[in-house]
Amino acid sequence: MGFEAASRPPPSPSWLCSRSPPSARLSPRHLSVTPASSSTCKSTALCCSGDSTKPSSSPSTRSYSRRWYNPLRRGPPEDRPSPEIVRRWIEADQPLASQAKFTVVSYNILGDKNALKHRDLYTNIPSLYMKWERRKHVICEELMGWNPDIICLQEVDKYFELSKILERAGYVGSYKRRTGDAVDGCAIFWKANEFWLLEEESINFKELGLRDNVAQLSVFQACKAESKQLLVGNIHVLYNPSRGDVKLGQIRHLSSRAHILSEKWGSIPVLLAGDFNSTPQSAIYKFLSTSKLDIMSYDRRELSGQRSCHPAQVFGEKQDLSNSLFLIDRFLTCGWTDEEIKTAGGKAEGEVVAHPLYLKSSYATIRGSARTRDSNGEPLATSYHSKFFGTVDYIWYSKGLAPTRVLDTPPVDILRRTGGLPCKVKSGERSSGPGIRIRLYSSQ
């Protein structure tokens, strides 16, 4: 996904955070933001520059970028982006006048080991497109094309290979590997000439009894404006569709830690990005967008909405017996045990689970076409394989930020022609990760 945002008019003059990135292809999400006075932004990245007339990229970044594919550059037909997967920026109806902008992307890149382990999900994908050596370069081409200021990646198991490439482009990164037997994790990269890392915090959900998933929280300061600070969170929520209690627990804890860290640095803007493994029609989406959820009104196994997103269901195709039995199981009620209530809400009693942040989804903020958006304003799909077709990737932002544009996602008919992801020009698990441009306010 791609998203550009601008913060609402602050009491003090707006501040230019960064230039807007060139249009390009980016997987799951792409966010561009404009910093201004006090604001928080979630799941996005902040790039700050005090003078819009000066190029904010370093010489090393510019020279490196030329070696990578530029979707705006003319060339042989085989080197051009597929016309079927071209993505365009969608501007806000009333963009705020501000030069303080930065771009953030979020992308589940599909770990190499997971791609091999779950080959049944990619039966329609030619083996050539599944090979890591090829996917690595296509992923980096996409990232270099978007030229984001902050990059949030999930399902990373080749961190040092990606880091070597991105460092040559002027990025610095941090990584948190999942616990247990898994070898992948979450990674955040940022432009070294745009941000300083003030503090970072890693979350091991295993320590909380919430499985082996991890998350990252990073506090950044704009290099060219010391008063501009931003908190960015990056998470890969548990996949298991039936364990909505664990998903709620992970998101609740991330939000709580983000709030505490934001307050520590003077109520700075918060931005949360990642693979939330929950659909826009789900109860978990409602939890994120409204800050609370009466869990007793829902079946734990249906909280994420994933169980209704099998391609056969979405496309209305004939379903096999196993899928029919799966649908029957959905109608069986599933109550909540005391342990599950504690997992979701952090305490054994209480029917309402809450988190302390007030968040908005970047894509739902800016209207898009009915060809690419659902009734909530979210993309119709950011992930597509043999057992799932739908949206699970988001960039959430808090008060003080306002999206100025988002990167549109491919229409359903175009995605179906690929047969699934990865494909020739999309080497991650996500076809259209969130990307935004946003404006950020200084809290000082």
C-alpha positions in Angstrom: 0.0 0.0 0.0 1.0 3.6 -0.5 -0.1 6.5 1.6 0.8 10.2 1.8 -0.5 12.2 4.7 -0.3 15.7 6.1 -1.0 16.7 9.7 -3.8 19.0 10.5 -3.0 22.7 10.9 -1.0 23.1 14.1 -1.0 26.2 16.4 2.5 26.9 15.2 3.8 27.1 11.6 3.9 23.9 9.7 7.2 22.2 9.3 8.7 20.5 6.2 9.7 17.0 7.0 10.6 15.5 3.7 10.1 15.6 0.0 7.6 13.3 -1.7 9.0 10.1 -3.1 8.9 9.2 -6.8 6.0 7.1 -7.9 6.8 3.4 -8.1 5.7 -0.1 -7.3 5.8 -1.1 -3.6 4.5 -4.1 -1.8 2.2 -4.2 1.0 2.2 -0.6 2.1 3.8 2.6 1.3 3.4 5.7 3.5 4.6 9.2 2.9 4.1 11.7 5.6 4.6 15.4 6.2 5.6 16.4 9.7 4.2 19.5 11.3 3.6 20.5 14.8 2.6 18.0 17.5 1.3 14.8 16.0 1.7 11.1 16.2 1.7 8.7 13.3 1.6 4.9 13.3 2.8 2.3 11.0 4.7 4.9 8.9 8.0 6.6 8.6 9.0 10.2 9.1 11.5 12.0 6.9 12.4 15.5 7.8 14.2 18.2 5.8 14.1 21.9 6.5 14.5 23.1 3.0 12.4 21.7 0.2 14.6 23.3 -2.4 17.6 21.1 -1.4 17.8 17.4 -2.3 17.5 15.4 0.9 19.2 12.3 -0.4 22.9 11.9 0.0 25.3 11.5 -3.0 25.6 7.8 -2.1 21.9 7.3 -2.2 21.6 9.0 -5.6 24.3 7.0 -7.2 23.0 3.8 -5.8 19.4 4.5 -6.9 20.5 4.8 -10.5 21.7 1.2 -10.5 18.2 0.0 -9.6 15.1 -0.2 -11.6 13.3 3.1 -11.9 9.6 2.6 -12.9 9.5 6.1 -14.3 12.4 5.5 -16.7 11.8 4.4 -20.3 13.5 1.3 -21.4 13.0 -2.0 -23.3 9.5 -3.5 -22.9 10.8 -6.4 -20.8 12.3 -3.9 -18.3 9.2 -1.9 -17.8 6.7 -2.5 -15.0 3.8 -4.7 -16.0 0.9 -2.5 -17.1 -1.4 -4.8 -15.1 0.2 -3.9 -11.8 1.0 -0.2 -12.2 0.0 1.6 -9.0 -0.8 5.3 -8.8 -0.9 7.8 -6.0 -4.4 9.0 -4.8 -4.4 12.5 -3.5 -6.5 13.7 -0.5 -9.6 15.7 -1.4 -8.3 18.7 0.4 -4.5 18.3 0.8 -3.0 20.6 3.4 -0.4 23.0 2.3 2.8 21.9 3.9 6.2 21.0 2.8 6.8 18.8 5.9 6.3 15.4 4.4 7.9 11.9 4.6 7.2 8.5 3.1 6.7 5.2 4.9 6.3 1.7 3.4 5.2 -1.6 5.0 5.9 -4.9 3.3 5.5 -8.5 4.2 8.3 -9.9 2.0 7.6 -13.6 2.5 10.5 -15.3 4.3 12.5 -17.7 2.2 12.1 -20.6 4.6 8.3 -20.0 4.9 8.0 -20.0 1.1 9.7 -23.4 0.9 7.8 -24.8 3.9 4.4 -23.7 2.7 4.8 -24.4 -1.0 1.2 -25.6 -1.2 0.1 -21.9 -0.9 2.0 -21.1 -4.1 1.1 -23.9 -6.4 0.1 -21.5 -9.2 3.5 -19.7 -9.0 6.3 -20.6 -11.3 9.3 -21.9 -9.3 11.5 -19.2 -10.8 9.4 -16.5 -9.1 9.8 -18.2 -5.7 13.6 -18.3 -5.6 15.0 -16.0 -3.1 17.9 -14.7 -5.2 15.5 -13.4 -7.7 12.9 -12.1 -5.2 15.6 -10.3 -3.2 16.5 -8.1 -6.2 12.9 -7.4 -7.2 12.0 -6.5 -3.6 14.9 -4.0 -3.5 14.0 -2.6 -6.9 10.5 -1.8 -5.6 11.9 -0.2 -2.4 14.4 1.9 -4.3 11.7 2.9 -6.7 9.5 4.3 -4.0 12.4 5.9 -2.2 10.7 5.8 1.2 12.1 7.5 4.3 11.2 4.6 6.6 10.7 1.0 5.6 8.9 -1.5 7.8 9.3 -5.2 6.8 7.8 -8.4 8.1 8.8 -12.0 7.6 12.4 -11.2 7.2 14.8 -14.2 7.4 17.6 -12.8 5.2 18.1 -9.5 7.1 21.9 -9.2 6.5 21.5 -9.7 2.8 18.9 -7.0 2.5 20.8 -4.8 4.9 23.9 -4.8 2.8 21.9 -3.6 -0.2 19.9 -1.0 1.7 23.0 0.4 3.4 24.5 1.2 0.1 21.3 3.3 -0.6 21.8 5.3 2.6 19.6 3.3 5.0 20.3 2.1 8.6 18.3 -0.8 10.0 17.4 -2.8 13.1 16.1 -6.3 13.3 14.2 -8.5 15.8 13.9 -12.2 15.1 11.0 -14.3 16.3 11.5 -16.7 19.2 11.1 -20.4 19.0 11.9 -22.4 15.8 11.0 -19.6 13.4 14.0 -17.9 11.7 12.2 -14.8 10.4 11.3 -11.5 12.1 10.6 -7.8 11.8 13.0 -5.1 10.4 12.9 -1.3 10.2 15.1 0.7 7.9 15.4 4.5 7.8 17.4 7.0 5.9 20.5 7.9 7.9 20.6 11.5 6.6 16.9 12.1 7.6 16.5 10.5 11.0 18.4 9.7 14.2 17.3 6.8 16.3 16.8 8.0 19.8 15.4 4.9 21.4 14.2 1.4 20.4 12.3 -1.3 22.1 11.7 -4.9 21.0 8.7 -6.9 22.2 9.0 -10.7 22.7 5.4 -11.8 22.9 6.6 -15.2 24.2 7.5 -13.5 27.5 3.8 -12.6 27.8 2.5 -16.0 26.9 1.5 -14.6 23.5 3.3 -17.0 21.1 6.6 -16.4 19.3 5.8 -13.3 17.4 7.7 -10.1 17.9 7.3 -6.3 17.3 9.5 -3.3 17.2 9.1 0.3 18.5 11.5 3.0 17.4 11.7 6.7 18.4 13.2 8.9 15.6 14.3 12.5 15.5 14.5 14.4 12.3 18.1 15.3 11.5 17.2 18.7 10.2 14.7 19.8 12.9 15.5 18.7 16.4 12.0 19.4 17.6 10.5 16.8 15.3 10.2 13.3 16.8 8.2 10.3 15.8 7.5 6.8 17.1 7.2 4.0 14.6 5.9 0.6 15.4 6.3 -2.5 13.3 4.5 -5.8 13.9 3.7 -9.2 12.4 0.6 -10.5 14.3 0.1 -14.2 14.8 -1.4 -15.8 11.7 -3.6 -18.6 13.2 -7.1 -17.5 12.2 -8.7 -19.3 15.2 -6.7 -17.6 17.9 -8.3 -14.1 17.9 -7.5 -13.9 21.7 -3.8 -14.0 21.0 -4.0 -11.5 18.2 -5.9 -9.1 20.4 -3.4 -9.6 23.2 -0.5 -8.8 20.9 -2.0 -5.7 19.4 -3.2 -4.5 22.8 0.3 -4.9 24.3 2.0 -3.2 21.3 -0.4 -0.2 21.6 0.2 0.0 25.3 4.0 0.1 25.0 3.7 2.6 22.1 1.6 4.9 24.2 4.0 4.7 27.2 7.0 5.4 24.9 5.2 8.2 23.2 4.4 9.9 26.6 8.0 9.4 27.7 9.2 11.6 24.8 6.6 14.2 25.2 3.5 12.7 23.6 5.1 12.4 20.2 3.2 11.1 17.1 2.8 7.3 16.8 2.6 5.3 13.6 1.9 1.6 13.6 2.6 -0.5 10.5 2.6 -4.2 9.7 0.9 -7.4 8.9 -2.0 -7.5 11.4 -3.5 -10.8 10.0 -7.0 -9.3 10.3 -9.4 -8.2 7.7 -11.2 -4.8 7.4 -14.6 -6.4 8.2 -13.2 -8.1 11.4 -13.7 -7.4 15.1 -10.0 -6.9 15.4 -10.1 -4.1 12.9 -12.9 -2.6 14.9 -10.7 -2.9 18.0 -7.9 -1.0 16.3 -10.1 1.8 15.0 -12.3 2.3 18.0 -9.8 1.5 20.8 -12.1 -1.1 22.5 -14.0 -4.3 21.9 -16.7 -6.3 23.8 -15.2 -9.7 23.1 -18.1 -11.6 24.5 -20.2 -10.5 21.5 -17.8 -12.5 19.2 -16.6 -16.0 18.5 -12.9 -16.1 19.3 -12.3 -18.1 16.1 -13.9 -15.4 13.9 -12.3 -12.3 15.4 -9.7 -11.8 12.5 -12.1 -12.4 9.6 -9.6 -14.6 7.8 -11.8 -17.7 7.8 -14.1 -16.0 5.2 -11.3 -15.1 2.7 -10.6 -18.4 0.9 -10.4 -17.5 -2.8 -13.2 -20.0 -3.6 -15.5 -18.1 -1.2 -14.4 -14.6 -2.4 -14.7 -15.5 -6.1 -17.9 -17.6 -5.7 -16.2 -20.7 -7.2 -17.2 -24.3 -6.5 -15.9 -25.4 -3.1 -14.5 -28.8 -2.3 -15.6 -30.9 0.6 -12.9 -29.8 3.0 -13.8 -26.2 2.5 -17.5 -27.0 2.9 -16.7 -28.6 6.3 -14.7 -25.6 7.2 -17.7 -23.4 6.5 -19.9 -25.6 8.6 -17.5 -25.3 11.5 -17.8 -21.5 11.3 -21.4 -21.8 12.5 -20.5 -23.7 15.7 -20.4 -21.4 18.6 -17.2 -21.0 20.6 -17.3 -19.5 24.0 -14.5 -17.8 25.9 -12.6 -19.4 28.8 -11.1 -17.4 31.6 -7.6 -18.1 30.2 -8.6 -16.8 26.7 -10.1 -13.6 28.3 -6.9 -13.0 30.1 -4.9 -13.6 27.0 -6.9 -11.0 25.0 -7.4 -8.4 27.7 -4.5 -8.9 30.1 -6.7 -9.7 33.0 -9.0 -12.6 33.9 -12.1 -10.5 34.4 -13.8 -8.0 32.2 -15.6 -8.4 28.9 -14.2 -5.3 27.2 -10.6 -5.2 25.8 -9.2 -1.7 25.2 -6.0 0.0 24.0 -4.8 3.6 24.8 -4.2 4.9 21.3 -6.7 6.7 19.0 -5.9 5.5 15.5 -7.0 6.0 12.0 -6.2 3.8 9.0 -4.3 5.7 6.3 -6.3 4.1 3.4 -9.7 4.5 4.9 -8.9 8.2 5.3 -8.5 8.9 1.6 -11.3 7.9 -0.8 -10.4 5.5 -3.6 -12.1 3.7 -6.5 -14.7 1.0 -6.0 -12.4 -1.2 -8.2 -9.8 -1.3 -5.4 -11.6 -0.4 -2.2 -14.2 -2.1 0.1 -17.0 -0.5 2.0 -14.6 0.6 4.8 -12.4 2.3 2.3 -9.7 -0.3 2.7 -8.0 -2.1 -0.2 -9.9 -5.1 -1.5 -6.7 -7.2 -1.3 -3.1 -6.9 -0.1 -2.4 -10.7 0.0 -3.2 -13.4 -2.5 -2.3 -17.1 -2.4 -4.2 -20.4 -2.9 -5.9 -20.2 0.5 -6.4 -16.5 1.1 -7.5 -13.4 -0.8 -8.0 -10.2 1.1 -6.4 -7.4 3.1 -4.4 -7.8 6.3 -1.8 -5.0 6.0 -2.3 -1.5 7.3 -0.6 1.7 8.3 -2.3 3.3 11.3 -1.6 6.8 12.5 -2.6 8.9 15.5 -3.7 12.5 16.2 -1.5 15.2 14.7 -1.1 13.5 11.3 -3.2 13.8 8.2 -2.7 11.7 5.0 -2.0 13.7 1.9 -2.0 10.7 -0.5 -1.9 6.9 -0.6 -0.6 4.5 -3.1 -3.5 2.7 -4.8 -3.6 -1.1 -4.8 -4.3 -3.3 -7.9 -7.9 -4.1 -8.8 -9.2 -7.6 -8.1 -9.4 -8.6 -11.8 -5.7 -7.7 -12.3 -4.6 -9.6 -9.3 -6.5 -12.7 -10.4 -4.6 -12.7 -13.7 -1.4 -13.2 -11.8 -2.7 -16.5 -10.3 -1.3 -15.5 -6.9 1.7 -13.8 -5.4 4.7 -13.7 -5.7 4.6 -13.1 -9.5 6.9 -11.7 -12.1 7.0 -8.2 -10.8 5.9 -8.7 -7.2 8.3 -10.8 -5.2 6.7 -10.4 -1.7 3.7 -12.1 -0.2 1.9 -8.8 -0.5 0.8 -7.2 -3.7 0.1 -3.8 -2.4 1.6 -3.0 0.9 0.4 0.2 2.6 2.3 3.3 1.5 1.4 6.8 2.6 2.6 10.3 2.5 1.8 12.2 5.7 2.4 15.5 7.5 3.7 15.5 11.0 3.5 18.1 13.7 6.1 18.8 16.2 5.2 18.3 19.9 7.6 21.0 21.0 
